[in-house]
Amino acid sequence: MEGPGSGIRRRVSARKRSRRSLGLTAPAGPLEPGQEPEGIEGRRQRRSGSPEPPEYDGSEEDMFDGYDSFAENSFLAQVDDLEQKYMQSPEHGTITIQPAFEELCSKSTETNELTIIGTDSNLTVAQTRDYCCSPKTLQEDIPIEPGDDLLYDVPCSQALYSEKTKNSTSDLKNPSAKESYPLPSHQTLNDIPVKQPQEKKNVSPERTESDLSRRRSLKDRLKSAMTGNAKAQTPKFSKREQLKEAILSEEINVAKKTMESSSDDLGPFYSLPSKVRDLFVQYKGIKKLYDWQHTCLTLSCLQQRKNLIYSLPTSGGKTLVAEILMLQELLCRQKNVLMILPYVAIVQEKISSLSSFGVELGFFVEEYAGSKGRFPPIKRREKKSLYIATIEKGHGLVNSLIEGGRISELGLVVVDELHMIGEGSRGAILEITLAKILYTSKTTQIIGMSATLNNVEELQEFLKAEYYTSKFRPVELKEYLKINDAIYEVDVKAEKGYTFSRLLKCKYSDHLKKMDPDHLVALVTEVIPNYSCLVFCPTKKNCENVADMICKFLKKDYLKHREKEKCDFLKNLKNVSNGGLCPVLKRTVPFGIAYHHSGLTSDERKILEEAYATGVLCLLTCTSTLAAGVNLPARRVILRAPYIATQFLKRNQYQQMIGRAGRAGIDTVGESILILQEKDKHLVLDLINSPLENCYSHLGQEITKGIQSLLLSLIGLKIARNLEGVHHFMCSTFFGIQQKSLSGEKSLWEVSQKALASLIEKGLLQRQSVCKNVEESQCDLQITKLGQASLKGTLDLAYCGILYKDLKKGLEGLVLESCFHLIYLTTPYDMVSQCRPDWMIYLSRFNHLSSAEQKVAAIVGVSESFITKKASGQAIKKSVFFWASRWIEHWGLKSGRPEFKGDLRHILTG
């Protein structure tokens, strides 16, 4: 077994440099011809003498094997020469720092070879600091095992949090830490022999030579100190820290044994160490669990590692149960965990809240959202990982684990907002992910939670799960309807479904009635600025208009509320927006009002959410995405209209929105007010009295993103090889369970057969040549290169062929004089449907393009004549219109249109 210093010896030996001759500094006094100082003569003898073969010893090996780095043309050699010169000068009686020495010290900050770490009255102590090199050099020089250091190869988001925490702690405990550095643990100032300077000014040459012979040079002392450092043992932690680690380790071992046994004793904190309970108190302020949470965590199905679905109203505390279960898996069972969340903003919020637990308890928290995430994930030997992912990134992560034969590393998968399995293409992707996990890993447990579930029996059958539900809500929620000036309270027991509550007291001028017919100003001023309020609007543009309108009619007293903090918020918002600021936000923020929708960049949205959570902003006008987004509750929630875009609200969407009303621990009651017109009265009454909608599989409806994408991945990942294997898998999906009600007369076999035929026709799959005399159902299939690229890129199969042609055309002549051509190639095809171009503006923008950008337009087939014809109302081919529409995305950014800014910024940063 190698000694503690062997790693350092290897590092130094590997970094030998070519030697250069050293120009020696002449002594201060005059010398006779041929006479040399003793120190210099000794050094020359060592250099010119024939080297003797080194004798290696396990404990006494010279860490500078093969050369003396201090005797070369190095910084330390120059310091040594200056010292010799200075000590032989009879003009000084005390040691002071000469200008030449100060110059060398200034160089040390560039080379990182020597740093002054402490100064006594007559002594300057120096310490080599090779560890202050760049991160790249550090990783190359010092071998670190992944399990040795918690921050080795730590995910960037968790490392950022950890570094911030350590810096703040260090600043509090040691304010002068930046000004001085401690000596090595085994060495003090008293350990270094120092010859005190003589008080007499005239020193005889004999005394000087005697002093030099008795006193070791700076070079020898530093070499001795570094050799001692190489042999020194690892610095020990304090006994208190060791005791804490021992207790935590012991409690985890006890928890493991408890979970393996059938005992009802759950240990200090639901089979977790008591430190976990303390962390929940410290970071989240949670001292006690609700009764339903205790009941859920002690369910027998969880002890038997069965899958579980549980459902409670919004703000009921569902996430806390999931977090405790995830910590059990990470700490006690030593398995990785995947948490799937619907939106990027929620992933970032969860990363922020759980990074502190990862640092304290010794596991990694990895973000899989947007452009972040590694496929396949890093395989670690000791510490486990918590993957927090969006639906799409979670699907890619599961694919990479299956492909590498590592799916069994996942011990637990948690799905928030499980009802999204019935929502369009994203629901189809979520279903595919869960179906693959169930089919390929029998040891992975699945936990699903939602506030809006109805057909739970079919979901139970699909996930093979138990079900738990409760009606608990920590803050009472009161629902109201507003019709004209009257406000009615929702009461399901009443004959009409509602009862009269009060008339809205407000004095509106004729101008205000015209600008605010729905009395939004009166409704929000009953709450703000002392309490928070959310106003849900049908569209992104309506969010901005409503925020702008409300601030125009507020009193100037609102400007004084937390005025300084709002100024700081505007400065931060301007900084993250690259110096630009939306004119709407510039007008509304001083009143404590802002809008929130997907047009904001992620940085802008994050700062805005923090300002709202801390009370700097008291009112947000937002779209429905906030309802299932980050945790931003409010005292009052107002629904501007019972519509999302042009579609009437669904029951589960309505429940998600009003569920944001009422903040646990702050409010005693939450209020929701739905504004409606007389024409929508009967539809709204049906809405509030109807049950929640059922979840239906979209695997068959979303052909390219659904069933075709699933079958391509089954063949590509070798989960199935032929039609027979595909059909067997399809029977275990949510679509297979609901097949009779969804696909009508077509059987599951016919649906699978048709999807495979379409994939073969597109060139994504092909039949193996050896299956000519075999039945079609048993003929093996294999994935093509185009299919493999589509699978790896998680592309919508409807556009993979078009994208391939675009990229081939781009290879013929990619224009890199500007980023225009790259933006064109990376614009998602499904964004085209959002474009409604004004062709006169389009023509004007085209005429202002540079010559390089117009060259790109010609390459992709967009000409000035085409745009002129379109502006004049002439009919054109659909394909050319398709290409032209995609250009609007870039011009939307250049014209400052906020509804495109966030989307394009995501494309550029991704």
PyMOL commands that set and color helices and strands:
alter all, ss='L'
color gray80, all
select helices_A, chain A and resi 6-14+38-48+69-71+75-88+99-111+130-132+135-141+156-173+189-191+205-214+218-231+239-260+274-284+291-297+300-303+318-332+344-361+391-403+407-409+418-422+424-440+456-463+510-515+520-525+540-552+557-560+563-576+583-591+602-613+624-626+651-658+678-689+703-716+723-730+734-737+739-742+748-761+776-778+785-792+800-812+820-826+829-834+839-847+851-860+864-871+878-894+898-909
alter helices_A, ss='H'
color red, helices_A
select strands_A, chain A and resi 115-119+124-127+307-311+336-340+364-368+385-389+410-416+445-450+465-469+476-483+486-490+498-503+533-536+593-596+619-622+636-639+643-644+647-648+669-675+765-767+781-783
alter strands_A, ss='S'
color yellow, strands_A
deselect
rebuild
show_as cartoon
